[in-house]
Amino acid sequence: MREKQILVVGLGLIGGSLAMALQGFEDYTVVGAVRSQSTYEKAAAKGAAQRITFDPAAELPESDVVILCQDPQGICDFLRDNRARFRPGSLVLDVCGVKGAIMECASCLPPEVDFIGCHPMAGKEVSGIEHAEATLFRNTHCLVVPGPHSTQAHLALVERMAAHCRFGDVVRTTSQEHDALIAYTSQLMHVIALAVCDSPLLEGCVGFEGGSFRDCTRVAALDVGLWTQLFTLNAPALTQVVEELEERLRAYRLAMQRGDRAALEGMLASAAGRKRMLNLERARGDDVRSQFSGEMI
């Protein structure tokens, strides 16, 4: 009987962690694909995969599951360049933080290849295989966007893989819902952190940063190339939430300029009340699913 295989293309923080977490999953062998000798050596030292290769294209005909963990442009290029090499009946996943653009790129695949967009809601401020760990996904959300040819069997396979990796849940949504949600909960936070750090005041604050400043700016030391792609690919949703934030900031500025304590108190009370309500919901075990119309698989 032919041995079943999971191919993880790109052993960075997320890809490396997935390859490590998926080892021992049912009767699959986990193969990791890398580009550099340095990553190969680090991945081999960590035991990131049961086998490591420099040639992912050669593995595609024998791979039952392919997980693409490159940057967005790398994923699109790989799909386009190798669309005829994927094993018929195989499942292809990605882990990109933008779904609309990736799902459009995946339309180049033949109908007998099932593409499901995935977004593990996990990560660190650092990148690279050296920071990968099998426990990265424990109790986190895995957002899933089925493709036009996705089967219930493959959706069930995704759920089993997620359970093996110890995700807290798997939530099915659409690319539009995903991108709108991520624009607000993730990408907007990065824009804020970057805008705060782009001030000349930053140079004089070393040693005087409070906890709130450190929390706000934690994600600013990001991968510039990757986040330029993410901001650009999700520009419609992201620009909308940025414009809405600009309006709210303007309201705060005007209230302070006018010395309008009543207006300022009302805005503070409203926002603080919303945050306290969110904290209560989280304490009761409610999660991000309540914010959009996604459903559990």
DATA-V61183 format. One record per helix or strand of 3 or more residues. SS is the DSSP state (~ for helix, > for strand). FROM is the first residue (numbers start at 1). TO is the last residue. If there is no record, write none. Layout:
ss=SS from=FROM to=TO
ss=SS from=FROM to=TO
This chain:
ss=> from=4 to=9
ss=~ from=13 to=22
ss=> from=28 to=33
ss=~ from=37 to=46
ss=> from=51 to=53
ss=~ from=56 to=62
ss=> from=65 to=68
ss=~ from=72 to=82
ss=> from=91 to=94
ss=~ from=100 to=106
ss=> from=114 to=120
ss=~ from=129 to=131
ss=> from=141 to=146
ss=~ from=152 to=164
ss=> from=169 to=172
ss=~ from=175 to=197
ss=~ from=200 to=204
ss=~ from=211 to=220
ss=~ from=224 to=233
ss=~ from=235 to=258
ss=~ from=261 to=283
ss=~ from=288 to=291
